[in-house]
Amino acid sequence: MVKEQEQDNGRRPVNQGVRDVIPEPNKIGPSTPYDFNGRNLTPYGGLLPVITMLDKLGFQALVEQSLTSKRTPRAMDLYRFVLGIVLGLYIGFPRLSQLRFVARDPILTGILKVIKLPVQSTFWRFINGLHGQIARQMLSVMRTMRERVWEAANVRLEVVTIDTDTTVHTLYGQQMGARKGYNPKNKGKKSYQPMLTFLAETREYVWGELRNGDRPSRKQIYVHLRNVQRSLPAGVKQIYGRADSGFYCRDAVEAYEEFDTRFVICARKTARLVEALRQAQWKPSPKTDGDAECEFRYQPEGWSKPYRFVALRYETPRQELETEAPEQYQLFATGQYQYRVFVTDMREPIDFVVWFYRQRGSAENLIKEANNDAGLSAHPSRRFDVNSIHFQLAMLAYNLNCWLMLFNREPQADIAALKHTTLATARLRFLFVAAKIWRHAGRTGVSYSDHYEEKGVFQVLMGRLRRIAMRPEGFAPVMEPALR
């Protein structure tokens, strides 16, 4: 006999359907076994977007057409040697001897299509066999790559700002070209004083050269600024330039005016300029950090015509007057006042000119990033020409990060909202990604961890890079809207 009476036994019905399996945490301790049986594992899975971008933009053909060398290496061809050094710098190895740590990395050797990277002496023989013009040819390669990146990433900047500055690299060896010059942190030490120019909007390296430890001459400044302006993409219509007091000379002003560039240059202290400051009509400056401000027309000695000078005045505290504190860089003192003076051809109010110049501080951060993260301050050879080539290779590695960030940006049309991701941060987010290289049925692939936090951003970036296509009139943009 069957009873159909309902009984309350305290049990609840089980949910039907597939449920996610709750994983247990890994328990790793001192007794955890280990082995070395893992194959084709790499910590640099983020190199896949890099080589995808370079391949889609025709980097190999560009290098083979632009770089000329009579030397024919047997281990790898010229393109693979250059690419191997640049990728080593991008990973974070500024010395050729450090490439032995990734000599068998599967993704790096797969990109270069070799079983193992050559030994250090082979890299040295290759780079020592290059002639001095390779450094200038590398600048031509970067200029062409910048144009292609702007086309593909849909960058349509018509107004740009160029920031020019120098840096000091203290040397501790017997490098050619070392001089005892301006070196505030290591006085009396020999150094190089390279000169660099960056684009303030995209943080790209535009032009630069390795120099000896002497201050740049007027002619060198003029030639540098002319090369910078000629290296900008064709779509740029208006240029603004900023430079510190190291570029305060007639030749710099004439170089800016030759290409109709609006400029602001910090002035250096001279007796005639101090006299002009004392005779100027000062007024309160509520919109700046100065106590007073003024502007006047002044023609420095040897200049072709008078220019507009704007200045801020700061009252010197009594304790500084008694101790006679040394003058700060770009801030000179006379008696009870300190001055900051700029020469400019801009017509905007004084507070705007001062604010605009102070944005140049980002260039110093970019130089610091290149020195510390891209290996710019590493000069591995005693020969000056070899160090000049290494200088440009390091800046190419720096530009790789800037170009990837242009493809990795949010779909926005305002350049002011574009954020800069430093190379050190980009390595942690997008380069140091654990991956496994697999081969099956004649195909090679890369597998990433399902715990990768940036996999959504990574997939979007790869999708954009793989859509890059060459058209008869240039590269088709893969992003909308255009960055202006």
Salt bridges, closest charged atoms under 4 A:
ASP77 OD2 - ARG80 NH1 2.69
GLU158 OE2 - LYS237 NZ 3.89
ASP163 OD1 - ARG242 NE 2.69
ASP165 OD2 - ARG360 NH1 3.20
GLU204 OE1 - ARG146 NE 3.54
GLU209 OE2 - HIS224 ND1 3.00
ASP214 OD2 - ARG179 NE 3.63
ASP251 OD1 - ARG218 NE 2.60
GLU254 OE2 - ARG250 NE 2.63
GLU257 OE2 - LYS305 NZ 3.60
GLU258 OE2 - ARG226 NE 3.71
ASP260 OD1 - ARG262 NH1 3.00
ASP289 OD1 - ARG358 NH2 2.62
GLU295 OE1 - ARG308 NE 3.01
GLU327 OE2 - LYS269 NZ 3.26
ASP345 OD2 - ARG262 NH1 3.54
GLU364 OE2 - ARG360 NH2 3.19
GLU369 OE1 - HIS420 NE2 2.97
ASP385 OD2 - ARG383 NH2 2.76
ASP450 OD1 - HIS451 NE2 3.51
GLU454 OE1 - ARG429 NH2 3.28
GLU473 OE2 - ARG471 NE 3.51
